[in-house]
Amino acid sequence: MKALLKDFSLSAVVAGFIATVISYAGPLVIIFQAAKAGNMPHDVLSSWVWTISIGSGVLGILLSLRYKVPIIIAWSAPGSALLVTMLPDITLNEAVGAYIVTSVVVLLVGLSGAFDRIINRLPPAIAAGMLAGILFRFGTGLFVSIKEQPWLVLAMFCAYLIFKRAMPRYAVLAVLVVGVTITIASGELRSEALVIGLATPVWINPDFSWQVMLNIAFPLIMVALTGQFVPGMAVLRNAGYSTPASPLISSSALGSLLLAPFGCHGLNLAAITAAICTGREAHENPAKRYVAGVSGGVFYLVLGVFGATLVSIFTAFPAALIAALAGLALLAAIGGALSAAMAVPDDREAALITFLVTASGMSFLGLSAAFWGLIFGIAAHLLLRLHPAWATAAKGQQTVR
């Protein structure tokens, strides 16, 4: 506790807060869509929000303190999107059964240490290209939002540039303050939407069906490992942290397993929001950025308890504010990822392919763009770095022709 107080900084707390806000801003809307598709009762939806919030908060605090690294845990947004299409055709009890199976499989992968061996073999340029592709749409979202609220977004953008020059550690905080102030002053805040309400957990008996296992559990496992943990570890590696992946995966899977009967569909290592906490904006000293992970966990706990209030807050603020805040908070992370992707000349083209596929947002065979970006990038890396003997033979054949 003494070490935490000694390393405390306002910039790290702000980074944790913004990471938490952005975690809820988009992915929570997907959960509401999934709940609506499945005709989910309000108390069960409230329990779902409670589990993912409390689980993310507790794991984030414990892991950040344990490894002294800004570790952000969040629920699977791609997994939530998958449930939007699946929940109308299955019962909630069957979904919970699939959640449990998913958590057990991911836990076994984490305990086996296989993921560590895979991530250590991944070329850094490819990982950075994938990260840049994931974050790309948030950067462009900043400027797209100008069409909706030009004065609000431009004011936030100017505040970012001014503070980035004068007080870089507090640039994102200034953006948040300016955005909230303008929203309130212009009357854009929908105060009538604000309510105060607590979330409570509801137990759901699991029901196991092999069809549901194939339709939900298998895709959730693939999404968790390739779409969440791979980019999440890429963020940590890109920031210079060598934390092993196995304990992070195992802890997240164990938390998901314990909370699954209450509606939790999966907790994963965050990537997009983690990039906010691992950058220099959180703290100049990388060893003190773990405070951002701890503070983010605390905000998760608070917002999770006040589930109904949380929903109303995001309804009250304009969407352009959240989009601009996310884009500006991630500018440095996007720049760093692009720089790392292009840093190795021999891997530059493979990294570019990874970036383009990931940034495209394409989906194929139910797997995300991040997964396919990784596949295309590794394939390009291997083909462009053929063994010299193979390369000589290929050139010889071209000469003969």
N, C-alpha and C positions, 0 to 999 in steps of 0.2 A: 504493500500500500504506500509505503514511504517513497519507493522508487517511482510509482505512478504519479504521485503528487510532485515529485522532483522533475519528472519529464513532462508534466502537464503544460499545454500551450493552447491558446485560444484558437489558433489556426487549425490545429489538429482536431479540436472539438467541432469546429465549423465544417471541416472536411467530412467528419463522421456524420454530422447532421444532414449535410447535403446528400451524401451517399444514401442515407436512409430515406430521405424525401424522394429521391429519384427511384429508389427501389420500389416505392409504393406508387409513384406517379403513373407508370404505364402497366407493369405486371399486375397490379391489383385490379385494374379495369378488366383484364383478361379473366381473372378469377370470377368477377361478377358476371361476365358473359357466360362462363362455364356453369355457374350456379343457376343462371336463368335458363340455360339450355336444358339442364337436368331437373328443372322445377324444384330446386332445393329449398327447403324451409329456411326462414330467416335465422332461426337459432342455430341451424347446422352451418350456414354461411358464416355466421358470427364465430362459431367454433373453429372453422377453417382458417379464418383470418387470425384468430387467437393462436392457433398452433404454429403457423408459419412465422408469426411475429415473435412469439416467446422462444421457439426453437432457434431462430436466427440470432436473437439477442443473446441467449445464454451461451450458445456455441461461439459466437463472435467474441464475447468477453473472455471466456475461458481460453480459447485458442490464441487470442492476441496476447494475453498475459503469459501464457505458457511459452510461446516462441518469440515473444517480443517483436512481433511482425504484425503490420496492419491487416488482419485477416477478416474479411467481410463474408458472412454466410447469408445466403438469400434463398428464396424458393425458386424452383425451376419455372421460368417464364415459358420456354418452349413446351414444357410438360403441361402447363396450364392451357396453352393453346391447343394441345392435343386433346385435352379433356372437353373442350368446347364441342368438338365433333363426336366424341365418344359417349359422353354422359347421357344423351337422349336415348341411347339404345341399351344401356345397362343400368342395373340398380346401384344405388350408392353403396350398398354392402359389398357388391362385387368389385366396385372401384377400390374400396378400402382393402380388400383381399389382394388386389393387384399392387397397391401401394406397399403392402407388407412384403410381398415376394420381391418387388423391385429393391427395397431397402436391404433385404437379406443378401441378394446377389451383389449389390454394390459394396456391401460390407465385406463380403468374401474377397472381392477384387482388391479392396483397400488393405485387408489383412495379409493377402498373399504377397504384396509388394510388387506385383506385376506392373502396375501403373507407373511406379517410379522408374522402372527399367525402360518403359516406353517413352516417357517424357524426357528422360536423359538422352535418348537417341534422336530426339526431334531437333533438326537444325534450328538454331536461334533465329535466323532470318525468316524461316517459314512461320515460326510461332509469332514473331513480331508482325509479319504480314497479315496473319489471321486476326490478331488483336486489332490492328489498324482497320481492317475490314469490318469488324464487329462495331467499332466505335464510330465509323465513318458516318452512318446515318444520323447519329446524334449531333455531329458537327454540322451537317447540312441542314438538320432540323432547326438549328439556331436561325439560319437565314430564311428558311421557308416560313418560319413563324412571323417574320416581319410583315407579311401580307395580312395577317390577322390583327396584330397589335403593333403597328409601326413605331409609335412613339415610345411605348413600353420597352420593346425589344432594343431599339436604337439607344435609349437611355441606359439600359443595362450593358449594352456593348461598349458604350463610351466610358461608363464607370469602370468596366473591366480594364480597358486600355490605360486609363489614367492611373488606376491603382497598381496595375502591373508594372508601370514605370516607376511610381513613387514608393509603393508598399506592396510588393508582389505577394507576400504571404497572406495578405488580407484582401486580395482582389476579388476572390469568390464571395467572401463575406459582404463586400461592398455591393456586389451584383445583387445578392439576396436582399439586402436592406433597401436598395434603390427600387428593385422590382416590387417588393411588398408595399413600400411607401407610395409609389405611383398608383398601384392598384387600389389602395384604400382612398387616396386623395381624389382619384378620378371616379370613384363610385363603382368601380368594376367588381369589387368584392361582394359576393352574394351572401350577405350576412344572414339572410333568412334561411339559408341552407345549413347553417351551423347548428349542431345539436350535441348534447353530452350524453354518452351512453357507454356502458361497460360490455365487454365481450366475455362469454362464459363457455367453457368446453362442454361438448356433448359426445358421449360414447356411442360409437357405431359398430355393431357386430360385423366382423368380416365374413364374407362369403367367397369361397374359392371356386373359380370356373376356369377350365383350361383354355376355353375360347377367349375369355377376357385376359388371361395371362399372355396369350399371343398378341392380342389387339392392343393392350395397354401396357402390361408389364415390360415386354420386350422393347417397345419403342421408348418407354420411359428410361430404361437402363441405358440404351444407346444415346439418348439425348443427354442424360446426366453425365456420362463419361466423356462423350465427344463434344457436346455442345456447351457444357458447363465447366467440368473440371479441367479439360485441356486448355481452354482460353484462360480460365482462372489461374492455373499454374503459370501460363505464359505471362500474365500480368506480374506475378511475383518474381519470376525469373528476369523479366525485362527491367524490373526495378532494382535488381541486384540481390534479391533474397533467395537463399538456397534451402529454404524450409522443405523437408521431405513431403511428398504428396500423400503417402500411405496413411499417416495419422489424421490428416485433414479429411481424406475420403472416408476413413473408418468412423471418425467422430460424427461427420455429417450423416452417414448412413445409419449409425446407431440412434442418433437423435430423430431421424425420420421414422425409424422402426418403432420407437417408443411413442411417437405422436401420431402415427398412422391411424389408429382406431378413433382418433378425434377429428380426422379429416385432412391431416397433413399429406400432401401428395409427393413431397420430396424436398429436402434441403440440400443445397449445393454450394460449392465455393463460387462466390460472385466474381465476375470479370469486369463488367462495365463500371459498376459502382466502386469496385476495389481499386480501379485505376485512379479514382479521385483521391483515395487515401494513401496510395503508394508514391505519389508524386511530390515534388518539392513544395507545392502549395500547402501540403499538410504540415511539413516541417523541413527545414534545410538539412537537418541531421536525420539520416535514414533510421538510426537506432531509436529515435524518439517518435517515429510515425505510428508506432503501435497504439498510441493513445487515441488515434483516429478510429482504430478498430474497436477499442473499448467503448469509446463514446458512441459510436454507431450502434453497438450492442445495447447500450443503455437506452438510446432513443427507440430502438426496436421494442424493448420491453414496455416502455411507457405507451407507445402508440398501439401496441398489441392489446394492452389492458383496456384502453379506451378505443375499442374497435369501431363502434358506431360513430364516435367523434372523428376518428381518422377518416372515415369515408366522407363525412360532411366537409372536412377541411379541403380535400382535393376537389370536391364539387364546387366549393365557394371561390377558389382562385381560378383565373383564366388559364386555359391550356397553354397559351403562348408563354406565360411566365415560367412554367415547368420546362417547356422545350428549350427556352433560352438559357435557363439556369443549367440544364444538363449539358447543352452544347458548350457553353463558356467554361464550365467546370472541367470538361474533358479535352479542351483544346491542347493543353500541354501533353496529355497522355497520347493523343492522336499524333502530335508532332514527334514525340519520342519513339512511338512504335514505327512510324514511317521512316524515321532516321535509321533505326536499327534494322529494318527490313532491307534498306538499300545500302547498308554499310559493307556487306560482303559482296564484292564484284561477281564472283563465281555463282552466287545464289540470287543475284539481283532479279533475274528473269523469273525464276521459280517463286520468289517472294512476291513479285508483282502479280503473277497468276493467282497465287493464294489470296492476295488482297482483293483482286477484282472479283473472283468467285464469291468470296465471303461478303464483300460489300454489295453484291448484286441482290442478295436476299433470296436467292433461288431455293427451291425445295424440291427434292426428288426422292422417291421411294419412302417418303415420310421422314427423311432425315434433313437436318438444317443446313443452311449455307455454310456455317462454320465447319461442319463435318466435311462437306464436299470441297471446301476451300483447302482443308488440310490434305485430303486425298489427291486433288489435282496438283497441289504444291509439291507434295512428296514425290508424286509420279514425275513431275517436271524436273525436280532435283536429281532423281535417280537417272533419268534418261539423259539429262544434260551433263551428268558427271559419269558417263559410262567408263568402264575400265579402259585404260589406254589401248590394250590389245583389241578390244571390241571396236573402239573408235577408229583404230588403224585399219581394221578389216572393213568397216563400213565405208571409209574413205576410198579403200582400194576397189570396192565394188562400184562405187560411183565413177571412178576413173575408167574402169573397164567399159562401163556403159557409155 
